[in-house]
Amino acid sequence: MFASEAVAVSGELSEFSYSSDKGSQVTKVFCANCGSPIYGKNTRLPEHLTLSLGTIDDASGLNIEVVIYERDKPHWDRLGEEVVSFATQPDWKPEG
């Protein structure tokens, strides 16, 4: 999850939206040419985006702080104990 103002996306995008179980509007944005997922947004956190990690040009300085849907990660995906993890979608918002 990243602050919307810190993200720059180029290229033609398409999107679809749906209502979540918590009553918010979820929008998934994807490449209009190939359909690859790019990011998601949620009306509960309008100032943040969830990026698909494969879309980041340079993730070398990325510090992972929170993992959502940890239950779905591959068994070999190991993160440090300082990373906050949620098995499913939490009722949580980023600090600041």
N, C-alpha and C positions, 0 to 999 in steps of 0.2 A: 504494500500500500504506500502510495507516494502522494505528497501534496500536489494538487492539480497544477498549481502555478510553476512547479519545478519540472514539468513534463512537456516536451515538445514532440509532436508527432507529425510526420509528413506522409503524403500519399493519399490516395482515394480510400475513404472509409465508408462502411455501411454499418447499420446497427439494428438491433431488435430489443424490445423492452417487454418486461413482464412484471407482475406483482409478486412480491415475495410472501412467504408465510408470515412474516412480521409486519406486513402491510405497507412496505416501502416499494418504490418503483426501482427495478434493477434494469440497467441497460448494458448490453454486451456489444462492444465495438470490434469490428473485424475488418480485415483487408477486403476491399470490394473486388479485387482481382482473383485472389486465391482462397479466400475464406479463412485464413489463419486468424486466431484470436489475438487481439492487440491489447485491449484493456476493458475493464468494467467500471461502472459507476453506480452509486446507490443514493437515493434521496435522503437516506439516514445520515450519510457522510458526504454532503455535496462538495466539500473542499478537498476530497481525496479520490484517487483512482487506484484500482488494482491492476497492475501490469502483468502480462504474461512474461515470465523471465526470458524466454527466447527472443523477445523483441528488443532487449536492451543491447545497444551497440557495444558498450564497455561497462561491464559489471565488476571490474577489478576493485573499485572502491566501495562496493555495496556491503553494508553491514546488516546482516539479518537480525532483526529484533523480535519479530512475531511471526509465527506460522499458524495459519488457519487451515483446517481440514488436514491436520497432521495424521489422522487415521488413514489417509489415502496415499501417504508418501511411500516410496519403495523402501524395503527393509535395509538397503545399503545407504540410505540418505541419513547421515548422522550430523546433527548440529550440536553446538555447545550447550551446556546446562544453563547458560545465561539467557538462552532464547526462550521466550514465552511461547507456549504451544497450546492450541485449542483443537480438540478432536473434530469439532464441527463449528458451524458459524456461531460465535459468541455474541452476547449482548455487551459489546465492548466498543470503545472508541479510542483512537490514538490520543496520546497526551499532546497538548500544545497544538 
